[in-house]
Amino acid sequence: MIAIESLSKRFPRVTALDRLTVGIEPGVTGLVGANGAGKSTLIKILLGLSPATEGSATVLGMDVATQGGAIRERVGYMPEHDCLPPDVSATEFVVHMARMSGLPATAARERTADTLRHVGLYEERYRPMGGYSTGMKQRVKLAQALVHDPRLVLLDEPTNGLDPVGRDEMLGLIRRVHSDFGISVLVTSHLLGELERTSDHIVVIDGGKLLRSSSTADFTQRTAVLAVEVTDTDTHPDGAAALREALRQAGVALHEPGPDGGRAPGAGHLVTLDAADESVYDTVRDAAAGLGLGLVRMEQRRHQISEVFTERSAGDVA
């Protein structure tokens, strides 16, 4: 879908992209990085809206340097910021964008109605957009990116300004863009958890450089660390400490609790230990039962995308 080779973008006082090389396959790909990492700059280059300083890139087999117009005809784009005309309805606006993408008038109206229904704005489609909430405006921006039935959509921070419920709804819409319609998605965000839940593949950039590109499953593989949460009792007012001591006597390799004593959110305490051997599960259950402690949960921890940035920071310090 997208091939990027040694791509650089330099401004007078900052390098936004630094010899970036990465390939993006069909599916839902998350482009993650802190604000200022170069995500929006990359999107604009891929659309042919901003020239690269060095390197090359193709989108759907088309060269971004020479075929920007053709790329924009076949790719949908949802910008981070908007300037939606306040006195125009969602229907008028999306029809206009469909016509600009080359759809005939009748097809533009039909596609607009279908797309606004898909993003949840069908009942509000004739209202002026000046009265829309932030969430509704984000849905309009998504609709105009989809209305011409592109093969690929580029979504720049689509959950910006949304509350938790609105973010969840937007992420669900993005996932269905691919699952229901077969449209590939490149979505940017600085919120790691969003991309873990939504994307098949994740590309991490920082300071315009590639840190890592791999499947979400690879990013979030299970670790060999077992997290156990137990409740306190009258006999053992610090259940975690009691369980920790029992496991230590049983020869289990424990992780030292953090400065908060290993307290987990809500009731109970958290004990972490090595779980390379499956027999550890039985040892933990037996120890908790022997102490009369309630076993709230016992699960293997997973790697997180944020660890990529932690490893980068540690390497910089070293």
WOFENGI-V421960 format. One record per residue. N is the residue number from 0. PHI is phi in whole degrees, 0 to 359 (NA if undefined). OMEGA is omega in radians with two decimals (NA if undefined). Layout:
BEGIN
n->N phi->PHI omega->OMEGA
n->N phi->PHI omega->OMEGA
END
This chain:
BEGIN
n->0 phi->NA omega->-3.13
n->1 phi->225 omega->3.07
n->2 phi->232 omega->-3.10
n->3 phi->238 omega->-3.05
n->4 phi->229 omega->3.05
n->5 phi->50 omega->-3.04
n->6 phi->276 omega->3.10
n->7 phi->231 omega->3.03
n->8 phi->221 omega->-3.11
n->9 phi->243 omega->3.00
n->10 phi->253 omega->-3.07
n->11 phi->308 omega->-3.05
n->12 phi->242 omega->-3.10
n->13 phi->208 omega->3.02
n->14 phi->257 omega->-3.08
n->15 phi->281 omega->3.10
n->16 phi->227 omega->-3.01
n->17 phi->230 omega->3.08
n->18 phi->52 omega->-3.10
n->19 phi->281 omega->3.07
n->20 phi->231 omega->3.14
n->21 phi->196 omega->3.06
n->22 phi->245 omega->-3.13
n->23 phi->236 omega->-3.07
n->24 phi->265 omega->3.08
n->25 phi->302 omega->-3.11
n->26 phi->125 omega->3.09
n->27 phi->251 omega->-3.12
n->28 phi->247 omega->3.08
n->29 phi->263 omega->3.06
n->30 phi->253 omega->-2.99
n->31 phi->244 omega->3.10
n->32 phi->177 omega->3.12
n->33 phi->295 omega->3.03
n->34 phi->303 omega->-3.10
n->35 phi->89 omega->-3.11
n->36 phi->284 omega->3.14
n->37 phi->112 omega->-3.06
n->38 phi->295 omega->-3.10
n->39 phi->293 omega->3.08
n->40 phi->299 omega->3.13
n->41 phi->297 omega->3.13
n->42 phi->302 omega->-3.11
n->43 phi->295 omega->3.09
n->44 phi->293 omega->-3.13
n->45 phi->296 omega->3.12
n->46 phi->272 omega->-3.11
n->47 phi->75 omega->-3.12
n->48 phi->267 omega->-3.13
n->49 phi->216 omega->-3.11
n->50 phi->282 omega->3.04
n->51 phi->282 omega->3.06
n->52 phi->284 omega->3.12
n->53 phi->215 omega->3.06
n->54 phi->86 omega->-3.07
n->55 phi->215 omega->3.07
n->56 phi->204 omega->3.03
n->57 phi->234 omega->3.08
n->58 phi->234 omega->-3.07
n->59 phi->55 omega->3.11
n->60 phi->82 omega->-3.10
n->61 phi->255 omega->-3.09
n->62 phi->283 omega->-3.10
n->63 phi->293 omega->-3.09
n->64 phi->284 omega->-3.02
n->65 phi->238 omega->-3.05
n->66 phi->234 omega->-3.12
n->67 phi->301 omega->3.14
n->68 phi->299 omega->3.13
n->69 phi->294 omega->3.10
n->70 phi->298 omega->-3.09
n->71 phi->292 omega->3.06
n->72 phi->289 omega->-3.02
n->73 phi->252 omega->-3.09
n->74 phi->238 omega->3.04
n->75 phi->268 omega->-3.09
n->76 phi->224 omega->3.04
n->77 phi->248 omega->-3.09
n->78 phi->287 omega->3.12
n->79 phi->295 omega->-3.12
n->80 phi->253 omega->-3.11
n->81 phi->226 omega->2.98
n->82 phi->221 omega->-3.11
n->83 phi->294 omega->-3.14
n->84 phi->296 omega->-3.00
n->85 phi->291 omega->-3.07
n->86 phi->263 omega->-3.12
n->87 phi->248 omega->3.12
n->88 phi->281 omega->3.09
n->89 phi->300 omega->-3.14
n->90 phi->298 omega->-3.14
n->91 phi->300 omega->-3.08
n->92 phi->293 omega->-3.08
n->93 phi->290 omega->3.04
n->94 phi->300 omega->3.13
n->95 phi->300 omega->3.14
n->96 phi->293 omega->3.10
n->97 phi->295 omega->3.12
n->98 phi->295 omega->3.12
n->99 phi->295 omega->3.12
n->100 phi->274 omega->3.04
n->101 phi->105 omega->3.14
n->102 phi->282 omega->3.02
n->103 phi->297 omega->-3.02
n->104 phi->304 omega->-3.10
n->105 phi->296 omega->3.13
n->106 phi->297 omega->3.13
n->107 phi->297 omega->3.13
n->108 phi->293 omega->-3.14
n->109 phi->295 omega->3.14
n->110 phi->295 omega->3.13
n->111 phi->297 omega->3.13
n->112 phi->298 omega->3.14
n->113 phi->296 omega->-3.07
n->114 phi->290 omega->3.11
n->115 phi->294 omega->3.04
n->116 phi->294 omega->-3.12
n->117 phi->297 omega->-3.10
n->118 phi->271 omega->3.05
n->119 phi->85 omega->-3.14
n->120 phi->242 omega->-3.03
n->121 phi->299 omega->-3.10
n->122 phi->289 omega->-3.09
n->123 phi->254 omega->-2.93
n->124 phi->291 omega->-3.11
n->125 phi->260 omega->3.12
n->126 phi->282 omega->3.04
n->127 phi->300 omega->-3.04
n->128 phi->289 omega->3.09
n->129 phi->298 omega->3.13
n->130 phi->264 omega->-3.11
n->131 phi->279 omega->2.99
n->132 phi->285 omega->3.10
n->133 phi->301 omega->3.14
n->134 phi->298 omega->3.12
n->135 phi->293 omega->3.11
n->136 phi->295 omega->3.09
n->137 phi->297 omega->3.12
n->138 phi->291 omega->3.07
n->139 phi->298 omega->3.13
n->140 phi->298 omega->3.09
n->141 phi->292 omega->-3.13
n->142 phi->299 omega->-3.11
n->143 phi->292 omega->3.08
n->144 phi->285 omega->-3.05
n->145 phi->259 omega->-2.87
n->146 phi->297 omega->-3.09
n->147 phi->267 omega->3.06
n->148 phi->56 omega->-3.10
n->149 phi->285 omega->3.04
n->150 phi->278 omega->-3.05
n->151 phi->214 omega->3.01
n->152 phi->236 omega->3.09
n->153 phi->249 omega->-3.06
n->154 phi->247 omega->-3.07
n->155 phi->261 omega->3.12
n->156 phi->50 omega->-3.05
n->157 phi->292 omega->-3.14
n->158 phi->261 omega->-3.12
n->159 phi->303 omega->3.06
n->160 phi->80 omega->-3.10
n->161 phi->266 omega->3.04
n->162 phi->282 omega->-3.07
n->163 phi->306 omega->3.13
n->164 phi->294 omega->3.12
n->165 phi->297 omega->3.10
n->166 phi->296 omega->-3.14
n->167 phi->299 omega->-3.14
n->168 phi->294 omega->3.13
n->169 phi->294 omega->3.12
n->170 phi->296 omega->3.08
n->171 phi->296 omega->3.09
n->172 phi->298 omega->-3.12
n->173 phi->297 omega->-3.14
n->174 phi->297 omega->-3.12
n->175 phi->287 omega->3.07
n->176 phi->305 omega->3.12
n->177 phi->275 omega->-3.03
n->178 phi->293 omega->-3.08
n->179 phi->269 omega->-3.01
n->180 phi->240 omega->3.09
n->181 phi->71 omega->3.12
n->182 phi->271 omega->3.10
n->183 phi->285 omega->-3.02
n->184 phi->227 omega->2.89
n->185 phi->244 omega->-3.04
n->186 phi->240 omega->3.12
n->187 phi->259 omega->3.07
n->188 phi->195 omega->2.98
n->189 phi->258 omega->3.13
n->190 phi->260 omega->-2.99
n->191 phi->297 omega->-3.09
n->192 phi->299 omega->3.12
n->193 phi->299 omega->-3.08
n->194 phi->286 omega->3.07
n->195 phi->300 omega->-3.08
n->196 phi->278 omega->-2.95
n->197 phi->252 omega->-2.90
n->198 phi->262 omega->2.98
n->199 phi->277 omega->-3.05
n->200 phi->222 omega->-3.10
n->201 phi->229 omega->3.05
n->202 phi->246 omega->-3.12
n->203 phi->250 omega->3.07
n->204 phi->235 omega->3.12
n->205 phi->210 omega->-3.09
n->206 phi->60 omega->3.13
n->207 phi->79 omega->-3.13
n->208 phi->249 omega->3.09
n->209 phi->283 omega->3.03
n->210 phi->266 omega->-3.14
n->211 phi->193 omega->3.05
n->212 phi->220 omega->3.13
n->213 phi->196 omega->3.14
n->214 phi->293 omega->3.10
n->215 phi->299 omega->3.12
n->216 phi->299 omega->3.11
n->217 phi->292 omega->3.14
n->218 phi->297 omega->-3.00
n->219 phi->248 omega->3.09
n->220 phi->300 omega->3.06
n->221 phi->295 omega->3.05
n->222 phi->263 omega->3.09
n->223 phi->266 omega->-3.14
n->224 phi->253 omega->3.12
n->225 phi->257 omega->3.09
n->226 phi->255 omega->-3.09
n->227 phi->236 omega->3.09
n->228 phi->247 omega->3.13
n->229 phi->231 omega->3.08
n->230 phi->266 omega->3.04
n->231 phi->272 omega->3.07
n->232 phi->226 omega->3.08
n->233 phi->298 omega->-3.14
n->234 phi->288 omega->-3.13
n->235 phi->234 omega->-3.11
n->236 phi->297 omega->3.01
n->237 phi->242 omega->-3.04
n->238 phi->299 omega->-3.12
n->239 phi->296 omega->-3.14
n->240 phi->295 omega->3.13
n->241 phi->295 omega->3.13
n->242 phi->293 omega->3.14
n->243 phi->300 omega->-3.13
n->244 phi->293 omega->3.14
n->245 phi->295 omega->3.14
n->246 phi->290 omega->3.10
n->247 phi->297 omega->3.13
n->248 phi->293 omega->3.11
n->249 phi->276 omega->3.09
n->250 phi->85 omega->3.14
n->251 phi->277 omega->3.11
n->252 phi->282 omega->-3.07
n->253 phi->259 omega->2.98
n->254 phi->262 omega->-3.13
n->255 phi->293 omega->3.12
n->256 phi->293 omega->3.12
n->257 phi->284 omega->-3.10
n->258 phi->296 omega->3.10
n->259 phi->272 omega->3.13
n->260 phi->79 omega->3.12
n->261 phi->83 omega->-3.11
n->262 phi->290 omega->3.13
n->263 phi->268 omega->3.07
n->264 phi->301 omega->-3.13
n->265 phi->80 omega->-3.10
n->266 phi->288 omega->3.03
n->267 phi->101 omega->-3.14
n->268 phi->234 omega->-3.08
n->269 phi->246 omega->3.04
n->270 phi->241 omega->3.11
n->271 phi->243 omega->-3.05
n->272 phi->206 omega->3.07
n->273 phi->288 omega->-3.10
n->274 phi->230 omega->3.12
n->275 phi->294 omega->-3.12
n->276 phi->256 omega->-3.10
n->277 phi->296 omega->3.13
n->278 phi->296 omega->3.13
n->279 phi->299 omega->3.14
n->280 phi->301 omega->3.12
n->281 phi->295 omega->3.13
n->282 phi->298 omega->3.14
n->283 phi->294 omega->-3.14
n->284 phi->299 omega->-3.13
n->285 phi->295 omega->-3.12
n->286 phi->293 omega->3.13
n->287 phi->295 omega->3.12
n->288 phi->296 omega->3.14
n->289 phi->297 omega->3.13
n->290 phi->269 omega->-3.11
n->291 phi->75 omega->-3.11
n->292 phi->268 omega->3.06
n->293 phi->281 omega->-3.14
n->294 phi->266 omega->-3.06
n->295 phi->281 omega->3.12
n->296 phi->201 omega->3.11
n->297 phi->212 omega->-3.04
n->298 phi->213 omega->3.05
n->299 phi->283 omega->3.07
n->300 phi->285 omega->3.11
n->301 phi->246 omega->2.99
n->302 phi->295 omega->3.11
n->303 phi->236 omega->-3.14
n->304 phi->300 omega->-3.10
n->305 phi->301 omega->3.14
n->306 phi->296 omega->3.11
n->307 phi->297 omega->3.14
n->308 phi->289 omega->3.10
n->309 phi->297 omega->3.13
n->310 phi->295 omega->3.13
n->311 phi->295 omega->-3.13
n->312 phi->296 omega->3.13
n->313 phi->296 omega->3.12
n->314 phi->293 omega->3.12
n->315 phi->295 omega->3.14
n->316 phi->294 omega->3.14
n->317 phi->296 omega->NA
END
